[in-house]
Amino acid sequence: MGHSNWPEWIYVAVVIALLVYVGAEAWNIENLIDHAPEDAEIIKVTAQQWFWSFEHADGTKEIGELHLKKDHAYKFEIHSKDVNHNFNIPEFLVLMDAVPGRINTVWFSPNESGEFDIQCREYCGLIHYNMRAKLFVEGS
Ligand SMILES: [Cu+2]
C-alpha cells in the first residue's frame, strides 16, 4: 500500500490544516506589530480637511501641533471626520490610514528630540498638500 492509495480527503485535510496554521501565524505577527507597551500614552488623532488635531490622555487638545516627550511610548488612535487621509511622521516611519468610521492604531517612541513634520500621505482634496502639523519632541 503506497501513498497513492490514501483517500483524497487526507490531502484536503492537510491543506486545510496548513492554511489554518499560516493564517494563525499571520494573525500573531499582526498582533505583535500592533502591540504597544502597556505604559504607552494614548493620543487621539483626528484627521479632517485639511488639518490634524490631537487629544492627549489628560484631555489636553492641540491643533496643528503635537508635543511629546522623548523616550515615552505613544499609541495613536487615528480616525477621520470626512474622507480618507493618511497620518505620516516620516522621520519616525509612522504611517497609518485615517479612515472615517473606524479607528486605526499605531505606536512609537520618539528617540530623538527636536521638531519634525507630520503630513497627510493620502490625496484628500484641494488643500491636501498643506495638511501638515508640527511634532515637537521635548527632553534630552
Ligand atoms: Cu489629508
Backbone and ligand atoms as CSV (ligand in chain L), in Angstrom:
chain,resi,resn,atom,element,x,y,z
A,1,MET,N,N,0.843,-1.214,0.000
A,1,MET,CA,C,0.000,0.000,0.000
A,1,MET,C,C,0.873,1.257,0.000
A,2,GLY,N,N,0.801,2.024,-1.071
A,2,GLY,CA,C,1.596,3.253,-1.170
A,2,GLY,C,C,0.748,4.467,-0.911
A,3,HIS,N,N,1.354,5.632,-1.023
A,3,HIS,CA,C,0.634,6.883,-0.799
A,3,HIS,C,C,-0.557,7.030,-1.734
A,4,SER,N,N,-0.408,6.490,-2.929
A,4,SER,CA,C,-1.447,6.687,-3.938
A,4,SER,C,C,-2.774,6.075,-3.507
A,5,ASN,N,N,-2.733,5.216,-2.491
A,5,ASN,CA,C,-3.981,4.600,-2.054
A,5,ASN,C,C,-4.664,5.373,-0.933
A,6,TRP,N,N,-4.016,6.445,-0.459
A,6,TRP,CA,C,-4.673,7.238,0.592
A,6,TRP,C,C,-5.895,7.936,0.036
A,7,PRO,N,N,-6.933,7.977,0.832
A,7,PRO,CA,C,-8.136,8.680,0.345
A,7,PRO,C,C,-7.851,10.169,0.143
A,8,GLU,N,N,-8.579,10.744,-0.778
A,8,GLU,CA,C,-8.352,12.144,-1.159
A,8,GLU,C,C,-8.534,13.104,0.011
A,9,TRP,N,N,-9.457,12.766,0.910
A,9,TRP,CA,C,-9.773,13.732,1.992
A,9,TRP,C,C,-8.563,13.987,2.879
A,10,ILE,N,N,-7.621,13.051,2.914
A,10,ILE,CA,C,-6.428,13.276,3.745
A,10,ILE,C,C,-5.642,14.460,3.201
A,11,TYR,N,N,-5.493,14.508,1.878
A,11,TYR,CA,C,-4.762,15.637,1.275
A,11,TYR,C,C,-5.496,16.943,1.534
A,12,VAL,N,N,-6.816,16.888,1.383
A,12,VAL,CA,C,-7.624,18.080,1.624
A,12,VAL,C,C,-7.441,18.538,3.075
A,13,ALA,N,N,-7.470,17.579,3.991
A,13,ALA,CA,C,-7.339,17.911,5.410
A,13,ALA,C,C,-5.982,18.536,5.703
A,14,VAL,N,N,-4.926,17.994,5.080
A,14,VAL,CA,C,-3.582,18.531,5.300
A,14,VAL,C,C,-3.500,19.966,4.799
A,15,VAL,N,N,-4.060,20.207,3.619
A,15,VAL,CA,C,-4.026,21.563,3.054
A,15,VAL,C,C,-4.789,22.530,3.959
A,16,ILE,N,N,-5.944,22.103,4.435
A,16,ILE,CA,C,-6.733,22.977,5.315
A,16,ILE,C,C,-5.955,23.271,6.606
A,17,ALA,N,N,-5.328,22.241,7.177
A,17,ALA,CA,C,-4.558,22.418,8.407
A,17,ALA,C,C,-3.433,23.426,8.183
A,18,LEU,N,N,-2.763,23.333,7.041
A,18,LEU,CA,C,-1.672,24.264,6.722
A,18,LEU,C,C,-2.195,25.689,6.604
A,19,LEU,N,N,-3.331,25.839,5.916
A,19,LEU,CA,C,-3.900,27.177,5.738
A,19,LEU,C,C,-4.267,27.788,7.086
A,20,VAL,N,N,-4.849,26.985,7.960
A,20,VAL,CA,C,-5.236,27.477,9.280
A,20,VAL,C,C,-3.989,27.900,10.047
A,21,TYR,N,N,-2.946,27.075,9.961
A,21,TYR,CA,C,-1.699,27.366,10.673
A,21,TYR,C,C,-1.066,28.669,10.172
A,22,VAL,N,N,-0.972,28.795,8.849
A,22,VAL,CA,C,-0.379,30.003,8.255
A,22,VAL,C,C,-1.204,31.231,8.634
A,23,GLY,N,N,-2.515,31.093,8.601
A,23,GLY,CA,C,-3.396,32.196,8.974
A,23,GLY,C,C,-3.184,32.616,10.413
A,24,ALA,N,N,-3.048,31.644,11.297
A,24,ALA,CA,C,-2.850,31.936,12.718
A,24,ALA,C,C,-1.515,32.656,12.938
A,25,GLU,N,N,-0.489,32.193,12.246
A,25,GLU,CA,C,0.823,32.840,12.360
A,25,GLU,C,C,0.766,34.290,11.896
A,26,ALA,N,N,0.097,34.517,10.759
A,26,ALA,CA,C,-0.010,35.865,10.215
A,26,ALA,C,C,-0.740,36.761,11.211
A,27,TRP,N,N,-1.760,36.211,11.845
A,27,TRP,CA,C,-2.536,36.980,12.823
A,27,TRP,C,C,-1.642,37.345,14.007
A,28,ASN,N,N,-0.838,36.398,14.448
A,28,ASN,CA,C,0.091,36.659,15.560
A,28,ASN,C,C,1.048,37.785,15.240
A,29,ILE,N,N,1.596,37.754,14.037
A,29,ILE,CA,C,2.565,38.768,13.636
A,29,ILE,C,C,1.913,40.141,13.640
A,30,GLU,N,N,0.685,40.204,13.095
A,30,GLU,CA,C,-0.015,41.470,13.057
A,30,GLU,C,C,-0.259,41.983,14.475
A,31,ASN,N,N,-0.588,41.049,15.345
A,31,ASN,CA,C,-0.847,41.395,16.730
A,31,ASN,C,C,0.399,41.958,17.405
A,32,LEU,N,N,1.532,41.367,17.113
A,32,LEU,CA,C,2.797,41.822,17.692
A,32,LEU,C,C,3.115,43.241,17.252
A,33,ILE,N,N,2.946,43.493,15.967
A,33,ILE,CA,C,3.244,44.811,15.421
A,33,ILE,C,C,2.386,45.866,16.106
A,34,ASP,N,N,1.132,45.496,16.365
A,34,ASP,CA,C,0.192,46.455,16.942
A,34,ASP,C,C,0.364,46.583,18.451
A,35,HIS,N,N,1.184,45.728,19.038
A,35,HIS,CA,C,1.222,45.625,20.489
A,35,HIS,C,C,2.073,46.723,21.118
A,36,ALA,N,N,1.400,47.768,21.587
A,36,ALA,CA,C,2.107,48.883,22.212
A,36,ALA,C,C,2.466,48.514,23.650
A,37,PRO,N,N,3.547,49.106,24.193
A,37,PRO,CA,C,3.878,48.887,25.604
A,37,PRO,C,C,2.703,49.313,26.482
A,38,GLU,N,N,2.583,48.679,27.649
A,38,GLU,CA,C,1.408,48.947,28.491
A,38,GLU,C,C,1.348,50.377,28.990
A,39,ASP,N,N,2.520,51.018,29.138
A,39,ASP,CA,C,2.516,52.387,29.664
A,39,ASP,C,C,2.432,53.441,28.552
A,40,ALA,N,N,2.151,52.991,27.330
A,40,ALA,CA,C,2.043,53.951,26.226
A,40,ALA,C,C,0.887,54.913,26.476
A,41,GLU,N,N,1.145,56.198,26.262
A,41,GLU,CA,C,0.067,57.185,26.394
A,41,GLU,C,C,-0.766,57.185,25.118
A,42,ILE,N,N,-2.069,57.195,25.279
A,42,ILE,CA,C,-2.939,57.198,24.097
A,42,ILE,C,C,-3.163,58.628,23.621
A,43,ILE,N,N,-2.899,58.840,22.349
A,43,ILE,CA,C,-3.158,60.135,21.716
A,43,ILE,C,C,-4.233,59.923,20.663
A,44,LYS,N,N,-5.346,60.646,20.804
A,44,LYS,CA,C,-6.388,60.554,19.781
A,44,LYS,C,C,-6.048,61.520,18.656
A,45,VAL,N,N,-5.963,60.975,17.457
A,45,VAL,CA,C,-5.614,61.784,16.288
A,45,VAL,C,C,-6.845,61.901,15.396
A,46,THR,N,N,-7.219,63.139,15.095
A,46,THR,CA,C,-8.357,63.359,14.208
A,46,THR,C,C,-7.892,64.030,12.926
A,47,ALA,N,N,-8.218,63.386,11.811
A,47,ALA,CA,C,-7.916,63.958,10.502
A,47,ALA,C,C,-9.179,64.572,9.940
A,48,GLN,N,N,-9.062,65.757,9.388
A,48,GLN,CA,C,-10.174,66.317,8.623
A,48,GLN,C,C,-9.611,67.312,7.627
A,49,GLN,N,N,-10.382,67.576,6.586
A,49,GLN,CA,C,-9.935,68.526,5.565
A,49,GLN,C,C,-9.814,69.914,6.194
A,50,TRP,N,N,-8.611,70.469,6.317
A,50,TRP,CA,C,-7.347,69.892,5.960
A,50,TRP,C,C,-6.355,70.131,7.088
A,51,PHE,N,N,-6.662,69.572,8.221
A,51,PHE,CA,C,-5.751,69.727,9.355
A,51,PHE,C,C,-5.839,68.532,10.304
A,52,TRP,N,N,-4.857,68.495,11.195
A,52,TRP,CA,C,-4.767,67.435,12.198
A,52,TRP,C,C,-5.069,68.007,13.572
A,53,SER,N,N,-5.839,67.291,14.364
A,53,SER,CA,C,-5.954,67.685,15.765
A,53,SER,C,C,-5.671,66.475,16.657
A,54,PHE,N,N,-5.243,66.782,17.865
A,54,PHE,CA,C,-4.733,65.753,18.773
A,54,PHE,C,C,-5.353,65.930,20.152
A,55,GLU,N,N,-5.618,64.824,20.809
A,55,GLU,CA,C,-6.090,64.898,22.186
A,55,GLU,C,C,-5.264,63.958,23.050
A,56,HIS,N,N,-4.654,64.530,24.088
A,56,HIS,CA,C,-3.827,63.733,24.998
A,56,HIS,C,C,-4.704,62.990,26.006
A,57,ALA,N,N,-4.083,62.054,26.713
A,57,ALA,CA,C,-4.818,61.243,27.695
A,57,ALA,C,C,-5.461,62.112,28.767
A,58,ASP,N,N,-4.826,63.244,29.123
A,58,ASP,CA,C,-5.372,64.117,30.176
A,58,ASP,C,C,-6.402,65.103,29.631
A,59,GLY,N,N,-6.765,64.995,28.367
A,59,GLY,CA,C,-7.803,65.843,27.798
A,59,GLY,C,C,-7.269,67.074,27.076
A,60,THR,N,N,-5.962,67.350,27.221
A,60,THR,CA,C,-5.359,68.486,26.520
A,60,THR,C,C,-5.496,68.316,25.013
A,61,LYS,N,N,-5.927,69.393,24.357
A,61,LYS,CA,C,-6.085,69.319,22.906
A,61,LYS,C,C,-5.087,70.227,22.199
A,62,GLU,N,N,-4.657,69.773,21.036
A,62,GLU,CA,C,-3.742,70.576,20.220
A,62,GLU,C,C,-4.232,70.520,18.779
A,63,ILE,N,N,-4.069,71.629,18.086
A,63,ILE,CA,C,-4.420,71.659,16.664
A,63,ILE,C,C,-3.191,72.085,15.864
A,64,GLY,N,N,-2.809,71.254,14.911
A,64,GLY,CA,C,-1.676,71.595,14.048
A,64,GLY,C,C,-0.316,71.442,14.703
A,65,GLU,N,N,-0.326,71.069,15.986
A,65,GLU,CA,C,0.921,70.856,16.728
A,65,GLU,C,C,0.735,69.677,17.650
A,66,LEU,N,N,1.825,68.960,17.877
A,66,LEU,CA,C,1.769,67.848,18.824
A,66,LEU,C,C,3.041,67.859,19.645
A,67,HIS,N,N,2.873,67.934,20.965
A,67,HIS,CA,C,4.021,67.958,21.866
A,67,HIS,C,C,4.149,66.621,22.584
A,68,LEU,N,N,5.287,65.965,22.387
A,68,LEU,CA,C,5.533,64.670,23.016
A,68,LEU,C,C,6.851,64.710,23.779
A,69,LYS,N,N,7.029,63.720,24.650
A,69,LYS,CA,C,8.278,63.614,25.408
A,69,LYS,C,C,9.155,62.527,24.821
A,70,LYS,N,N,10.440,62.842,24.761
A,70,LYS,CA,C,11.407,61.884,24.246
A,70,LYS,C,C,11.415,60.614,25.105
A,71,ASP,N,N,11.560,59.483,24.425
A,71,ASP,CA,C,11.662,58.173,25.071
A,71,ASP,C,C,10.408,57.745,25.841
A,72,HIS,N,N,9.281,58.377,25.565
A,72,HIS,CA,C,7.997,57.894,26.063
A,72,HIS,C,C,7.309,57.164,24.922
A,73,ALA,N,N,6.517,56.163,25.266
A,73,ALA,CA,C,5.774,55.449,24.230
A,73,ALA,C,C,4.393,56.078,24.059
A,74,TYR,N,N,3.982,56.196,22.820
A,74,TYR,CA,C,2.674,56.766,22.499
A,74,TYR,C,C,1.940,55.842,21.559
A,75,LYS,N,N,0.664,55.685,21.844
A,75,LYS,CA,C,-0.181,54.901,20.946
A,75,LYS,C,C,-1.205,55.846,20.330
A,76,PHE,N,N,-1.163,55.966,19.037
A,76,PHE,CA,C,-2.087,56.850,18.330
A,76,PHE,C,C,-3.358,56.092,17.971
A,77,GLU,N,N,-4.492,56.691,18.284
A,77,GLU,CA,C,-5.776,56.178,17.811
A,77,GLU,C,C,-6.271,57.154,16.756
A,78,ILE,N,N,-6.260,56.679,15.522
A,78,ILE,CA,C,-6.400,57.587,14.387
A,78,ILE,C,C,-7.749,57.417,13.710
A,79,HIS,N,N,-8.457,58.512,13.548
A,79,HIS,CA,C,-9.677,58.431,12.748
A,79,HIS,C,C,-9.855,59.692,11.914
A,80,SER,N,N,-10.802,59.621,10.999
A,80,SER,CA,C,-11.064,60.745,10.104
A,80,SER,C,C,-12.503,61.196,10.252
A,81,LYS,N,N,-12.716,62.512,10.123
A,81,LYS,CA,C,-14.076,63.053,10.203
A,81,LYS,C,C,-14.742,63.140,8.846
A,82,ASP,N,N,-13.958,62.993,7.761
A,82,ASP,CA,C,-14.581,63.153,6.442
A,82,ASP,C,C,-14.121,62.094,5.440
A,83,VAL,N,N,-13.013,62.350,4.773
A,83,VAL,CA,C,-12.559,61.426,3.719
A,83,VAL,C,C,-11.333,60.650,4.217
A,84,ASN,N,N,-10.793,59.787,3.367
A,84,ASN,CA,C,-9.586,59.054,3.745
A,84,ASN,C,C,-8.364,59.969,3.753
A,85,HIS,N,N,-7.609,59.882,4.830
A,85,HIS,CA,C,-6.325,60.562,4.936
A,85,HIS,C,C,-5.283,59.517,5.337
A,86,ASN,N,N,-4.053,59.969,5.502
A,86,ASN,CA,C,-3.021,59.056,5.985
A,86,ASN,C,C,-2.072,59.817,6.897
A,87,PHE,N,N,-1.972,59.346,8.128
A,87,PHE,CA,C,-1.172,60.003,9.163
A,87,PHE,C,C,0.286,59.559,9.023
A,88,ASN,N,N,1.174,60.513,8.764
A,88,ASN,CA,C,2.563,60.157,8.461
A,88,ASN,C,C,3.546,61.070,9.199
A,89,ILE,N,N,4.456,60.446,9.949
A,89,ILE,CA,C,5.596,61.169,10.516
A,89,ILE,C,C,6.839,60.541,9.890
A,90,PRO,N,N,7.308,61.098,8.773
A,90,PRO,CA,C,8.362,60.441,8.003
A,90,PRO,C,C,9.606,60.118,8.834
A,91,GLU,N,N,9.999,61.067,9.677
A,91,GLU,CA,C,11.226,60.918,10.454
A,91,GLU,C,C,11.209,59.656,11.329
A,92,PHE,N,N,10.030,59.274,11.804
A,92,PHE,CA,C,9.933,58.121,12.710
A,92,PHE,C,C,9.220,56.927,12.073
A,93,LEU,N,N,9.080,56.986,10.739
A,93,LEU,CA,C,8.479,55.878,9.995
A,93,LEU,C,C,7.086,55.511,10.498
A,94,VAL,N,N,6.356,56.535,10.940
A,94,VAL,CA,C,4.972,56.298,11.353
A,94,VAL,C,C,4.078,56.567,10.149
A,95,LEU,N,N,3.219,55.598,9.808
A,95,LEU,CA,C,2.380,55.706,8.621
A,95,LEU,C,C,1.121,54.882,8.864
A,96,MET,N,N,-0.027,55.550,8.893
A,96,MET,CA,C,-1.257,54.799,9.144
A,96,MET,C,C,-2.455,55.506,8.513
A,97,ASP,N,N,-3.326,54.727,7.872
A,97,ASP,CA,C,-4.532,55.289,7.267
A,97,ASP,C,C,-5.442,55.918,8.316
A,98,ALA,N,N,-6.030,57.033,7.942
A,98,ALA,CA,C,-7.083,57.655,8.752
A,98,ALA,C,C,-8.365,57.547,7.946
A,99,VAL,N,N,-9.289,56.737,8.441
A,99,VAL,CA,C,-10.463,56.350,7.661
A,99,VAL,C,C,-11.721,56.688,8.458
A,100,PRO,N,N,-12.724,57.294,7.799
A,100,PRO,CA,C,-13.963,57.582,8.530
A,100,PRO,C,C,-14.635,56.289,8.997
A,101,GLY,N,N,-15.181,56.297,10.196
A,101,GLY,CA,C,-15.943,55.152,10.680
A,101,GLY,C,C,-15.124,54.064,11.325
A,102,ARG,N,N,-13.805,54.269,11.432
A,102,ARG,CA,C,-13.017,53.270,12.166
A,102,ARG,C,C,-11.817,53.927,12.833
A,103,ILE,N,N,-11.218,53.213,13.783
A,103,ILE,CA,C,-10.045,53.730,14.478
A,103,ILE,C,C,-8.877,52.802,14.192
A,104,ASN,N,N,-7.825,53.350,13.608
A,104,ASN,CA,C,-6.607,52.580,13.369
A,104,ASN,C,C,-5.571,52.988,14.411
A,105,THR,N,N,-4.786,52.033,14.854
A,105,THR,CA,C,-3.789,52.365,15.869
A,105,THR,C,C,-2.381,52.085,15.369
A,106,VAL,N,N,-1.461,52.896,15.848
A,106,VAL,CA,C,-0.042,52.674,15.585
A,106,VAL,C,C,0.684,53.284,16.777
A,107,TRP,N,N,1.817,52.690,17.174
A,107,TRP,CA,C,2.524,53.272,18.311
A,107,TRP,C,C,3.979,53.524,17.949
A,108,PHE,N,N,4.599,54.446,18.665
A,108,PHE,CA,C,6.030,54.666,18.519
A,108,PHE,C,C,6.545,55.379,19.751
A,109,SER,N,N,7.864,55.404,19.863
A,109,SER,CA,C,8.506,56.074,20.979
A,109,SER,C,C,9.611,56.948,20.396
A,110,PRO,N,N,9.442,58.289,20.420
A,110,PRO,CA,C,10.448,59.147,19.794
A,110,PRO,C,C,11.783,59.054,20.534
A,111,ASN,N,N,12.831,58.718,19.805
A,111,ASN,CA,C,14.139,58.540,20.449
A,111,ASN,C,C,15.059,59.724,20.158
A,112,GLU,N,N,14.457,60.819,19.718
A,112,GLU,CA,C,15.234,61.984,19.323
A,112,GLU,C,C,14.385,63.203,19.645
A,113,SER,N,N,15.004,64.245,20.220
A,113,SER,CA,C,14.217,65.450,20.462
A,113,SER,C,C,14.383,66.405,19.287
A,114,GLY,N,N,13.450,67.346,19.169
A,114,GLY,CA,C,13.512,68.301,18.067
A,114,GLY,C,C,12.147,68.547,17.466
A,115,GLU,N,N,12.198,69.102,16.257
A,115,GLU,CA,C,10.985,69.497,15.561
A,115,GLU,C,C,10.860,68.665,14.296
A,116,PHE,N,N,9.703,68.043,14.097
A,116,PHE,CA,C,9.540,67.143,12.960
A,116,PHE,C,C,8.214,67.413,12.250
A,117,ASP,N,N,8.147,66.938,11.010
A,117,ASP,CA,C,6.943,67.154,10.213
A,117,ASP,C,C,5.946,66.016,10.378
A,118,ILE,N,N,4.690,66.403,10.441
A,118,ILE,CA,C,3.588,65.450,10.323
A,118,ILE,C,C,2.857,65.832,9.048
A,119,GLN,N,N,2.508,64.873,8.230
A,119,GLN,CA,C,1.851,65.207,6.975
A,119,GLN,C,C,0.792,64.178,6.611
A,120,CYS,N,N,-0.008,64.532,5.632
A,120,CYS,CA,C,-1.007,63.619,5.101
A,120,CYS,C,C,-0.430,62.970,3.847
A,121,ARG,N,N,-0.519,61.636,3.793
A,121,ARG,CA,C,0.074,60.923,2.669
A,121,ARG,C,C,-0.971,60.325,1.729
A,122,GLU,N,N,-2.217,60.765,1.888
A,122,GLU,CA,C,-3.274,60.248,1.016
A,122,GLU,C,C,-3.977,61.455,0.423
A,123,TYR,N,N,-4.029,61.529,-0.907
A,123,TYR,CA,C,-4.648,62.700,-1.523
A,123,TYR,C,C,-6.078,62.858,-1.014
A,124,CYS,N,N,-6.372,64.034,-0.462
A,124,CYS,CA,C,-7.661,64.195,0.221
A,124,CYS,C,C,-8.368,65.478,-0.195
A,125,GLY,N,N,-8.003,66.006,-1.356
A,125,GLY,CA,C,-8.715,67.180,-1.852
A,125,GLY,C,C,-7.821,68.385,-2.030
A,126,LEU,N,N,-8.496,69.496,-2.241
A,126,LEU,CA,C,-7.870,70.738,-2.683
A,126,LEU,C,C,-6.602,71.129,-1.916
A,127,ILE,N,N,-6.645,71.089,-0.595
A,127,ILE,CA,C,-5.521,71.635,0.182
A,127,ILE,C,C,-4.710,70.505,0.826
A,128,HIS,N,N,-4.830,69.320,0.245
A,128,HIS,CA,C,-4.075,68.157,0.735
A,128,HIS,C,C,-2.597,68.478,0.957
A,129,TYR,N,N,-2.005,69.188,-0.008
A,129,TYR,CA,C,-0.564,69.470,0.041
A,129,TYR,C,C,-0.188,70.241,1.303
A,130,ASN,N,N,-1.164,70.929,1.895
A,130,ASN,CA,C,-0.852,71.742,3.078
A,130,ASN,C,C,-1.468,71.164,4.350
A,131,MET,N,N,-1.821,69.902,4.309
A,131,MET,CA,C,-2.375,69.254,5.513
A,131,MET,C,C,-1.205,68.738,6.339
A,132,ARG,N,N,-0.669,69.669,7.124
A,132,ARG,CA,C,0.553,69.389,7.853
A,132,ARG,C,C,0.412,69.776,9.309
A,133,ALA,N,N,1.267,69.197,10.130
A,133,ALA,CA,C,1.342,69.605,11.530
A,133,ALA,C,C,2.791,69.485,11.961
A,134,LYS,N,N,3.100,70.099,13.112
A,134,LYS,CA,C,4.471,70.046,13.635
A,134,LYS,C,C,4.503,69.145,14.858
A,135,LEU,N,N,5.495,68.275,14.878
A,135,LEU,CA,C,5.729,67.447,16.057
A,135,LEU,C,C,6.927,68.013,16.821
A,136,PHE,N,N,6.696,68.309,18.101
A,136,PHE,CA,C,7.769,68.764,18.965
A,136,PHE,C,C,8.077,67.669,19.977
A,137,VAL,N,N,9.279,67.160,19.926
A,137,VAL,CA,C,9.704,66.159,20.905
A,137,VAL,C,C,10.610,66.839,21.906
A,138,GLU,N,N,10.158,66.830,23.170
A,138,GLU,CA,C,10.870,67.576,24.207
A,138,GLU,C,C,11.593,66.639,25.162
A,139,GLY,N,N,12.728,67.121,25.648
A,139,GLY,CA,C,13.523,66.341,26.602
A,139,GLY,C,C,14.822,65.933,25.977
A,140,SER,N,N,15.789,65.552,26.837
A,140,SER,CA,C,17.097,65.199,26.283
A,140,SER,C,C,17.505,63.799,26.704
L,1,CU,CU,CU,-5.497,64.512,4.206
